[in-house]
């Protein structure tokens, strides 16, 4: 991949990030499929086996997902990089590829992963730690996933990397299935937008744990 093609991918992905993720929080509801299935078959309406994981997407997080190394003489910050991408002013002098080939791998799935709130199928604790890679939780599918870490300054879970790997190969077993994804603006108090839901879950009949329910605005849900 040459830099011209990389710029095309990055600028398009930045526009999607702004539209789909910027200043938003996502709430992943997930669980072990066999346990959830057992509760559903038993006719239980409160699915306490489903857990939650909340993530936040800021403007400065986008650069981490691209895998590029920025030229500090041209790019002053991660937000500056993002703004140049949105303005379609990113140049070949602004960045370089990582020497280990990871940038090309990330760019190969970058656009698709901007749709994570619609296409994430699984989530789990990251286990494939290497000398150069650190993340805590990953969400995605068989073609790629986004890694998240807890920001010690804010206490929020934020994206810090992109992996072109089958999520089943880098997470603890058993694989955790995502049953629903909700979103809200950063400042909103509760989640009212349902982005995706597994067909086995009828949100009109099913309730989750009290902790999860306190985060949902069922009356204003769309």
C-alpha positions as CSV (number, residue, x, y, z in Angstrom):
1,X,0.0,0.0,0.0
2,X,1.3,3.5,-0.9
3,X,0.7,6.7,1.0
4,X,-1.7,8.0,-1.5
5,X,-4.0,5.1,-1.0
6,X,-3.5,5.3,2.8
7,X,-4.6,8.9,2.8
8,X,-7.8,8.0,0.9
9,X,-8.6,5.3,3.5
10,X,-7.8,7.5,6.5
11,X,-9.7,10.6,5.4
12,X,-12.8,8.5,4.5
13,X,-12.6,6.7,7.8
14,X,-12.2,10.0,9.7
15,X,-15.4,11.2,8.2
16,X,-17.2,8.0,9.3
17,X,-15.6,8.3,12.7
18,X,-17.0,11.8,13.1
19,X,-20.5,10.7,11.9
20,X,-20.7,7.4,13.8
21,X,-18.5,7.6,16.9
22,X,-17.1,11.0,17.8
23,X,-18.1,12.1,21.3
24,X,-20.3,9.1,21.8
25,X,-20.5,6.4,24.3
26,X,-21.4,2.8,23.5
27,X,-22.8,0.2,25.8
28,X,-22.1,-3.4,24.8
29,X,-24.4,-6.0,26.4
30,X,-22.8,-9.5,26.2
31,X,-22.7,-12.9,27.7
32,X,-21.8,-16.6,27.2
33,X,-24.2,-17.9,24.5
34,X,-24.9,-21.2,26.3
35,X,-25.8,-19.5,29.6
36,X,-28.1,-16.9,27.9
37,X,-29.8,-19.5,25.8
38,X,-30.5,-21.6,28.9
39,X,-32.2,-18.7,30.6
40,X,-34.2,-17.8,27.5
41,X,-35.4,-21.4,27.1
42,X,-36.4,-21.3,30.8
43,X,-38.6,-18.4,30.1
44,X,-36.7,-16.0,32.3
45,X,-37.4,-12.3,31.6
46,X,-34.6,-10.8,33.6
47,X,-31.3,-11.9,31.9
48,X,-28.8,-11.4,34.7
49,X,-26.2,-13.5,32.8
50,X,-25.8,-10.6,30.4
51,X,-23.0,-8.2,31.4
52,X,-22.1,-4.7,30.1
53,X,-19.1,-2.8,29.0
54,X,-19.1,0.9,28.3
55,X,-16.7,2.7,25.9
56,X,-16.1,6.3,24.9
57,X,-14.9,7.7,21.6
58,X,-13.1,11.1,21.7
59,X,-11.6,13.1,18.8
60,X,-8.0,12.3,19.9
61,X,-8.6,8.5,19.8
62,X,-8.9,8.3,16.1
63,X,-5.2,8.4,15.3
64,X,-4.5,5.3,17.4
65,X,-6.8,3.3,15.2
66,X,-4.9,4.2,12.0
67,X,-1.6,2.8,13.2
68,X,0.4,5.6,11.5
69,X,3.4,7.3,13.0
70,X,2.9,11.1,12.7
71,X,5.6,13.6,11.8
72,X,5.9,15.8,14.9
73,X,7.1,18.7,12.8
74,X,3.9,18.7,10.8
75,X,1.4,17.2,13.3
76,X,1.2,18.9,16.7
77,X,-1.3,16.5,18.4
78,X,-3.7,13.6,17.8
79,X,-6.6,16.1,17.5
80,X,-4.5,18.1,14.9
81,X,-4.1,14.9,12.9
82,X,-7.8,14.2,13.1
83,X,-8.7,17.7,12.0
84,X,-6.4,17.5,9.0
85,X,-8.1,14.2,8.0
86,X,-11.5,15.8,8.2
87,X,-10.4,18.8,6.2
88,X,-8.8,16.5,3.6
89,X,-5.5,18.2,4.1
90,X,-3.5,15.2,5.2
91,X,-0.3,14.9,3.2
92,X,2.3,12.2,2.6
93,X,4.8,14.2,4.7
94,X,2.5,14.1,7.8
95,X,3.0,10.4,8.6
96,X,4.9,7.2,8.1
97,X,4.0,3.5,8.3
98,X,5.1,1.4,11.2
99,X,8.1,-0.7,10.3
100,X,6.5,-4.0,11.4
101,X,3.7,-3.8,8.8
102,X,1.0,-3.2,11.3
103,X,-0.2,0.1,9.8
104,X,-1.1,-1.6,6.5
105,X,-3.0,-4.3,8.4
106,X,-4.9,-1.7,10.4
107,X,-5.8,0.4,7.3
108,X,-7.1,-2.8,5.6
109,X,-10.0,-2.9,8.1
110,X,-10.2,0.7,9.4
111,X,-13.3,1.8,7.4
112,X,-15.2,-1.4,8.3
113,X,-14.4,-1.0,12.0
114,X,-15.9,2.6,12.0
115,X,-19.2,0.7,12.0
116,X,-18.4,-1.2,15.2
117,X,-21.7,-0.3,16.9
118,X,-23.5,-2.0,14.0
119,X,-21.3,-5.0,13.2
120,X,-19.6,-6.0,16.5
121,X,-20.5,-9.6,17.2
122,X,-18.2,-10.6,20.1
123,X,-16.3,-9.1,22.9
124,X,-13.7,-10.4,25.4
125,X,-10.6,-10.0,27.5
126,X,-7.5,-9.6,25.4
127,X,-5.0,-12.4,25.9
128,X,-2.6,-12.2,23.0
129,X,-0.3,-9.7,24.6
130,X,3.1,-9.1,22.9
131,X,6.1,-6.9,23.6
132,X,4.7,-4.1,21.6
133,X,1.0,-4.5,22.1
134,X,-1.1,-3.7,25.1
135,X,-4.9,-3.5,25.3
136,X,-7.4,-4.9,27.8
137,X,-10.7,-5.6,26.0
138,X,-11.5,-6.2,22.4
139,X,-14.8,-6.0,20.5
140,X,-15.4,-7.0,16.9
141,X,-15.7,-10.2,14.8
142,X,-13.8,-12.7,12.8
143,X,-12.2,-10.1,10.4
144,X,-11.0,-7.6,13.0
145,X,-11.6,-5.9,16.3
146,X,-11.0,-2.7,18.3
147,X,-9.0,-2.8,21.5
148,X,-9.9,-0.7,24.5
149,X,-8.1,0.3,27.7
150,X,-9.1,2.1,30.8
151,X,-7.9,5.7,30.8
152,X,-6.5,6.2,34.3
153,X,-7.1,10.0,34.2
154,X,-10.8,9.8,33.3
155,X,-11.8,6.3,34.4
156,X,-13.3,5.8,30.9
157,X,-12.7,2.9,28.6
158,X,-11.3,4.3,25.3
159,X,-10.1,2.7,22.0
160,X,-6.3,2.4,21.8
161,X,-5.7,0.0,18.9
162,X,-7.1,-1.9,15.9
163,X,-6.3,-5.6,15.2
164,X,-6.7,-7.4,11.9
165,X,-7.3,-10.7,13.7
166,X,-10.1,-13.1,14.4
167,X,-11.3,-12.0,17.8
168,X,-11.6,-15.6,18.8
169,X,-7.9,-16.0,18.5
170,X,-7.0,-13.1,20.9
171,X,-9.6,-13.4,23.7
172,X,-10.2,-15.7,26.6
173,X,-12.5,-18.7,26.1
174,X,-15.4,-19.0,26.0
175,X,-16.2,-16.3,23.5
176,X,-18.6,-13.7,24.7
177,X,-21.4,-12.9,22.3
178,X,-22.7,-9.4,22.0
179,X,-26.5,-9.3,22.3
180,X,-27.2,-5.6,22.1
181,X,-25.4,-2.3,21.5
182,X,-26.7,1.0,22.7
183,X,-25.3,4.5,22.0
184,X,-25.7,8.0,23.4
185,X,-24.0,11.3,23.1
186,X,-21.2,11.9,25.6
187,X,-23.2,14.3,27.7
188,X,-26.5,12.4,27.7
189,X,-27.4,10.8,31.0
190,X,-28.9,7.5,29.7
191,X,-28.8,5.3,26.7
192,X,-31.8,5.7,24.4
193,X,-30.5,4.6,21.0
194,X,-30.5,0.9,20.2
195,X,-27.9,0.3,17.5
196,X,-28.2,-3.5,17.2
197,X,-29.9,-6.4,19.0
198,X,-29.7,-10.1,18.6
199,X,-32.9,-11.7,17.2
200,X,-33.1,-14.0,20.3
201,X,-33.6,-10.9,22.6
202,X,-37.0,-9.2,22.6
203,X,-36.4,-5.9,24.4
204,X,-40.1,-5.4,24.9
205,X,-40.1,-8.5,27.2
206,X,-36.6,-8.9,28.4
207,X,-35.0,-7.0,31.3
208,X,-31.3,-6.9,32.2
209,X,-29.6,-6.5,35.6
210,X,-30.6,-3.5,37.7
211,X,-27.1,-2.0,37.0
212,X,-27.8,-2.1,33.2
213,X,-31.4,-1.0,33.5
214,X,-30.4,2.1,35.4
215,X,-28.3,3.1,32.3
216,X,-31.2,2.7,29.8
217,X,-33.9,5.1,28.9
218,X,-36.5,2.6,27.8
219,X,-39.2,5.3,27.5
220,X,-37.3,7.3,25.0
221,X,-35.6,4.4,23.2
222,X,-35.4,4.5,19.4
